[in-house]
Amino acid sequence: MIRLLGCLVCFSAMVQAGSPSTPERTFWQALAQHCGNAYAGVLAVKRTDRPDILAGDEQLVVHFRECEDNLLALPFHIGKADGSWDRSRTWRYTWQGSQLELRHDHRLANGEPDLENTLYGGVSIEGNAEVQRFLFAERTAENGDALGWQIEIVPGERYSYGTFSGANWTWRLDFDLRKSLSELPPAPWGF
């Protein structure tokens, strides 16, 4: 009887908690808890293998804007030195079975998709509750190393987005999760 009661308590806790926790689910939940907030960022690792899209003096903002069961959409806003803003990029996380997928939605200033440069990405290949790596299947480094994107979320501290080659960051942005911005950015281009 005690064993049966114990099993019922365990079953009840599992039902209340939803689906079983995996590192990918914990990572997803760590991202989703920031929904509705925006955070300032910095260029933490600058590209050395090719020209960088950032000079290092821009205002960088990530907005955890759209959160659904199967989609987390995080627009990335770049404020330029001349006062203009590039609102062309949105990082889209979705589920493909038990794997996470990262896609890059690029838009033109008129809101139309940038057909030459949009919806590229990859599925998660490894990771844990704080780090997920997404493989760029179409490319490898000259030395044969895997290339892709690495995303880190250190709860209450930072969200990092970047690229990797082998075991090393090749480019990285860090966003400070300790303080959300008081003013949210406008919608990204096309939304």
Secondary structure as GFF3:
##gff-version 3
##sequence-region A 1 191
A	DSSP	alpha_helix	2	17	.	.	.	ID=ss1
A	DSSP	alpha_helix	23	32	.	.	.	ID=ss2
A	DSSP	beta_strand	38	45	.	.	.	ID=ss3
A	DSSP	beta_strand	59	63	.	.	.	ID=ss4
A	DSSP	beta_strand	66	68	.	.	.	ID=ss5
A	DSSP	beta_strand	71	79	.	.	.	ID=ss6
A	DSSP	beta_strand	85	96	.	.	.	ID=ss7
A	DSSP	beta_strand	99	106	.	.	.	ID=ss8
A	DSSP	beta_strand	120	127	.	.	.	ID=ss9
A	DSSP	beta_strand	131	140	.	.	.	ID=ss10
A	DSSP	beta_strand	146	154	.	.	.	ID=ss11
A	DSSP	beta_strand	158	165	.	.	.	ID=ss12
A	DSSP	beta_strand	168	176	.	.	.	ID=ss13
###
